[in-house]
């Protein structure tokens, strides 16, 4: 596993799943601190290796008037402050080649969005920063196709890459998770299950993506049973008023109970 190579990560010897968790987008310093502090308290209690997640900008929006960010430098600086204040590593997604070197100055893991995972220049630029690269499986790609994305990272001189499954398009307005893909992708790299994005309902007529947060625990439990290495969960203390992806985020108040259950399942699964 690559976890030990990530600065500030804790509990790497706990044999637990690791967690990428935080808001969809950085909306401000206070909200980022509030979420990071709560998640850190829970993950320390449960001995879960934790990486704070927050997008410094949102480039893939359904409508031109959708929230895209508070400003690149401002959001990246907040991510750096979260890391310094709470002594945790951070992850953010990048969308353009120029984002790679810029974001790498502030965060520990660079994430390639699912719609962009076939963009060779972007993947190579991320790999060349020396940071861990989290490659989200395209909604339109098979699990087997992700070996080529991993190979691009290796060909760029890095072996620091994960794969994250975030569901596969089912018709026009729904996502499904094919759990047969988990063992396939684990052959290529450590594999994460993006629980909340897997429950999105895109392409709504209103131009705002919907979701099924009521199914978060169902999907997460299935991921743990099928031996995912990590989980990706977006959370917010007020999802209804979050500026991005509120429809499929987990309420922060529900996170501890969920992670407690998943940790118990993980302990049981590892006995088999």
C-alpha positions in Angstrom: 0.0 0.0 0.0 1.0 3.6 -0.6 -0.5 5.0 2.6 2.8 5.1 4.4 4.2 7.4 1.7 1.5 10.1 2.5 2.6 12.7 4.9 0.7 13.0 8.2 -1.5 10.0 7.7 -2.3 8.1 10.9 -3.3 4.5 11.8 -1.7 2.8 8.9 -1.1 -0.3 11.0 -4.7 -0.7 12.1 -5.6 -3.0 9.2 -8.7 -0.8 8.7 -9.9 0.7 5.4 -8.7 4.2 4.7 -11.0 7.1 4.2 -11.1 10.1 1.8 -13.8 12.3 3.3 -14.9 15.9 3.4 -17.1 18.4 1.5 -17.7 18.3 -2.2 -16.3 21.8 -2.6 -14.4 24.2 -0.4 -17.0 26.9 0.5 -14.9 28.7 3.1 -12.4 28.2 5.9 -14.9 27.8 8.8 -16.9 25.1 7.1 -13.7 23.2 6.1 -12.4 23.4 9.6 -15.7 22.3 11.1 -15.9 19.2 8.9 -12.3 18.3 9.2 -12.4 18.4 13.0 -15.4 16.2 13.3 -14.2 13.6 10.8 -10.7 13.5 12.4 -12.2 13.0 15.9 -14.2 10.0 14.5 -11.4 8.4 12.5 -9.0 8.7 15.4 -11.5 7.0 17.7 -12.0 4.2 15.1 -8.3 4.0 14.0 -9.2 4.8 10.3 -6.4 6.3 8.2 -7.9 9.6 7.1 -7.3 12.0 4.2 -9.4 15.2 4.1 -11.1 15.8 0.8 -12.2 19.1 -0.7 -12.4 20.3 -4.3 -10.7 23.6 -4.8 -12.9 24.2 -7.9 -15.7 22.4 -9.7 -15.2 22.4 -13.4 -17.8 19.8 -14.4 -21.2 21.5 -13.8 -24.6 20.9 -15.4 -25.4 24.6 -15.7 -23.3 27.6 -16.3 -24.7 29.3 -13.2 -23.8 26.4 -10.9 -21.2 27.0 -8.1 -17.7 26.4 -9.2 -15.6 27.7 -6.3 -14.5 30.6 -4.1 -11.3 31.2 -6.1 -8.5 28.7 -6.8 -5.7 30.1 -4.6 -8.1 30.9 -1.8 -9.5 27.4 -1.7 -6.1 25.7 -2.1 -4.8 27.9 0.8 -7.7 26.6 3.0 -6.8 23.0 2.1 -3.2 23.8 3.3 -4.5 25.3 6.5 -6.7 22.3 7.2 -3.6 20.1 6.8 -1.5 22.3 9.1 -4.2 22.9 11.8 -5.3 19.2 12.1 -2.1 17.4 11.0 -3.9 15.5 8.2 -3.2 14.9 4.6 -5.5 16.4 1.9 -6.8 15.5 -1.5 -8.3 17.6 -4.2 -9.3 17.0 -7.9 -7.6 18.7 -10.8 -9.1 19.4 -14.3 -6.3 20.9 -16.4 -2.6 20.1 -16.9 -1.7 23.4 -15.3 -3.7 22.5 -12.2 -1.3 19.6 -11.4 1.8 21.5 -10.4 -0.3 24.3 -8.8 -2.4 22.0 -6.6 0.6 19.8 -5.7 2.1 22.7 -3.7 -0.9 22.5 -1.3 -2.2 18.9 -1.1 -0.8 15.4 -0.8 -3.0 13.5 -3.2 -4.2 14.6 -6.7 -7.5 13.2 -7.9 -8.4 12.8 -11.6 -12.1 13.2 -12.1 -14.0 10.3 -13.8 -14.9 12.2 -16.9 -11.2 13.1 -17.4 -9.4 9.8 -16.6 -8.6 9.1 -20.2 -6.9 12.5 -20.7 -3.3 11.3 -21.0 -1.7 14.7 -20.5 -3.6 15.3 -17.3 -2.8 11.9 -15.8 0.9 12.2 -16.8 1.1 15.7 -15.3 -0.3 14.5 -12.0 2.1 11.5 -11.9 5.1 13.7 -12.6 4.4 15.8 -9.4 5.4 12.8 -7.3 2.1 12.9 -5.4 -0.2 10.0 -5.1 -2.7 10.0 -7.9 -6.3 8.9 -7.3 -7.8 7.9 -10.7 -11.6 7.8 -10.7 -13.0 5.2 -13.0 -14.9 6.8 -15.9 -18.7 6.2 -15.7 -18.3 4.9 -19.2 -15.4 2.6 -18.7 -15.0 -1.1 -17.8 -13.0 -2.1 -14.7 -10.5 -3.8 -17.0 -9.9 -0.5 -18.9 -8.5 1.1 -15.8 -5.3 -0.9 -16.1 -4.3 1.4 -18.9 -4.8 4.5 -16.7 -2.6 2.9 -14.1 0.0 2.1 -16.7 0.1 5.8 -17.8 1.1 6.7 -14.2 3.8 4.0 -14.2 5.0 5.1 -17.6 5.3 8.6 -16.3 7.7 7.3 -13.7 5.5 6.8 -10.6 3.9 3.8 -8.9 1.8 5.9 -6.6 -1.8 5.5 -7.9 -5.2 4.3 -6.7 -8.3 3.5 -8.6 -11.7 4.8 -7.3 -14.9 3.3 -8.5 -17.7 5.9 -8.6 -20.4 3.8 -10.4 -21.3 3.2 -14.0 -23.9 5.0 -16.0 -27.2 3.1 -16.1 -29.4 4.6 -18.8 -29.5 8.4 -18.7 -30.3 9.3 -15.1 -28.8 6.7 -12.7 -25.6 5.1 -11.5 -24.9 1.5 -10.5 -22.0 -0.2 -8.8 -20.9 -3.4 -10.3 -19.1 -5.1 -7.4 -17.5 -7.6 -9.8 -15.2 -4.8 -10.7 -13.6 -4.4 -7.3 -11.4 -7.6 -7.4 -10.5 -6.8 -11.0 -9.3 -3.3 -10.3 -7.5 -4.4 -7.1 -5.2 -6.4 -9.4 -4.0 -3.1 -10.9 -3.8 -0.9 -7.8 -5.4 -0.2 -4.4 -9.1 0.4 -5.0 -11.4 2.8 -3.4 -15.2 2.9 -3.5 -16.7 6.4 -3.9 -19.9 5.7 -2.0 -21.7 9.1 -2.4 -21.0 9.7 -6.1 -22.1 6.1 -6.9 -25.5 7.2 -5.7 -25.8 10.2 -8.0 -28.8 10.6 -10.3 -27.3 12.9 -13.1 -29.0 14.6 -16.1 -32.0 15.8 -14.2 -34.3 18.2 -16.1 -33.6 20.9 -13.6 -29.9 20.8 -14.4 -29.0 19.9 -10.8 -27.8 16.3 -10.1 -29.9 14.3 -7.8 -29.0 11.4 -5.5 -30.0 8.6 -3.1 -28.2 9.3 0.2 -30.6 6.9 1.9 -28.6 4.1 0.2 -25.1 5.2 1.4 -24.8 2.6 4.1 -26.0 -0.2 1.8 -23.4 0.6 -0.8 -20.6 1.2 1.7 -21.3 -2.1 3.5 -21.2 -4.0 0.2 -17.8 -2.3 -0.6 -16.3 -3.4 2.7 -17.5 -7.0 2.3 -15.9 -7.0 -1.2 -12.5 -6.0 0.2 -12.2 -2.4 -1.0 -9.0 -0.8 0.3 -10.6 2.5 1.0 -13.8 4.5 1.0 -14.6 7.9 -0.4 -17.5 9.8 1.3 -18.6 13.4 0.9 -20.2 14.9 3.9 -21.5 18.2 5.1 -23.2 19.6 8.2 -26.0 21.1 6.0 -26.3 19.1 2.8 -29.5 20.8 1.8 -27.7 24.1 1.5 -24.3 22.8 0.3 -23.1 24.6 -2.8 -22.3 21.4 -4.7 -23.6 17.8 -4.7 -25.8 18.2 -1.6 -28.3 15.8 -3.0 -26.0 12.8 -2.5 -23.9 13.8 0.5 -24.0 12.2 3.9 -25.0 14.4 6.8 -22.1 14.9 9.1 -24.2 13.9 12.1 -24.6 10.4 10.6 -20.9 9.7 9.8 -19.8 8.2 13.2 -22.5 5.6 13.2 -21.8 4.6 9.6 -18.1 4.3 10.1 -18.5 2.4 13.4 -20.6 -0.2 11.6 -18.2 -0.4 8.6 -15.2 -0.8 11.0 -17.0 -3.7 12.7 -17.8 -5.3 9.3 -14.1 -4.8 8.3 -12.9 -6.6 11.4 -15.2 -9.5 10.7 -14.3 -9.8 7.0 -10.6 -9.9 7.7 -11.1 -13.0 9.8 -12.1 -15.0 6.8 
